[in-house]
């Protein structure tokens, strides 16, 4: 099976900018949906609902698009590893972290994923060695994370500290997933099949864990807002988000997709403040700004604009 290739251009069209804004809203909305769901449901139940609903919708999308799922043993080994790194681990850590943190704070911490990706790619790949600029960006970004967490939490190792560490762990897991995900193109597996395969695989893993840890048959039926949040995070923030993600990736490329990390925390903050009555402290804003500066250094386009280089 071959992967369809499209022309990738550096400058995004207005339509691609709209898709990028939509993707940031979909992924930023996941923190809002989790913020609603954690009020009534345990972590693994929320995460299983997200991936299983997303898997069902993506399977229907594949069928309508005429894309065939690979059924080889090797492909499904890759799906299970990717599902573990890109879904099961980070989703679980973020949901647990949000039981102690505001959704906006969790989103800001998770925006540090590109920083960890730089480090992981440096040690695990041959063609993405760290440069001086990237090393500086990592230092700035990590300082931003420490400012965001706060001195008190770092010293006292309180609940906020461990929740922040969980969100950082999710970012690290995403970084490993980003590097591991290169293998699917080499195996000729279509991107949408990759997205579908990983959420199907993670659904299998998380079903067992949910049954053991949460005993869902003992839980009370969720309220209508929580049920709506589960549907939203599965259909919108997972299935639709993956579809938009791969649409942008096909024509605008991975570098332009990095811009979503600037927009995602802003949307999560707006939704959290507007609908969940969350408040952000000054250190949270300062931490976000420092992480944003580090991402600008990685992206490089702002500096090229002012220096006139191409």
Number of C-alpha atoms within 10 A of each C-alpha: 10 10 13 10 9 10 8 14 12 11 12 16 12 9 10 18 16 12 17 24 16 19 25 25 22 26 25 27 27 26 29 28 26 27 23 21 25 18 11 14 18 19 23 26 23 25 29 27 20 28 30 22 22 28 25 16 18 25 22 12 17 15 11 9 10 9 13 14 18 16 9 8 9 10 18 18 13 20 25 22 18 26 29 23 24 27 28 26 21 25 25 21 24 29 28 22 26 26 19 16 22 23 33 29 29 24 28 28 30 25 26 26 23 23 24 21 21 21 19 21 19 15 11 13 11 8 8 14 14 16 12 8 12 20 17 15 25 25 15 20 28 20 16 27 25 17 19 25 22 16 13 11 16 15 9 10 11 11 14 21 21 18 22 27 17 24 31 24 20 26 26 25 24 25 24 20 21 19 15 18 19 10 13 18 13 10 14 14 19 20 21 21 18 22 23 26 25 26 31 23 24 26 26 16 16 24 17 12 15 19 13 11 12 15 13 15 8 7 12 9 12 14 11 9 12 21 15 15 23 26 18 23 29 27 22 24 24 26 27 21 22 21 17 16 21 17 17 22 17 16 19 21 18 15 11 19 15 17 17 19 22 19 20 27 27 18 22 28 26 17 21 25 17 11 12 15 9 17 15 14 9 11 17 21 16 15 25 27 17 21 29 22 17 27 25 17 20 21 17 13 13 11 12 11 10 8 9 8 8 6
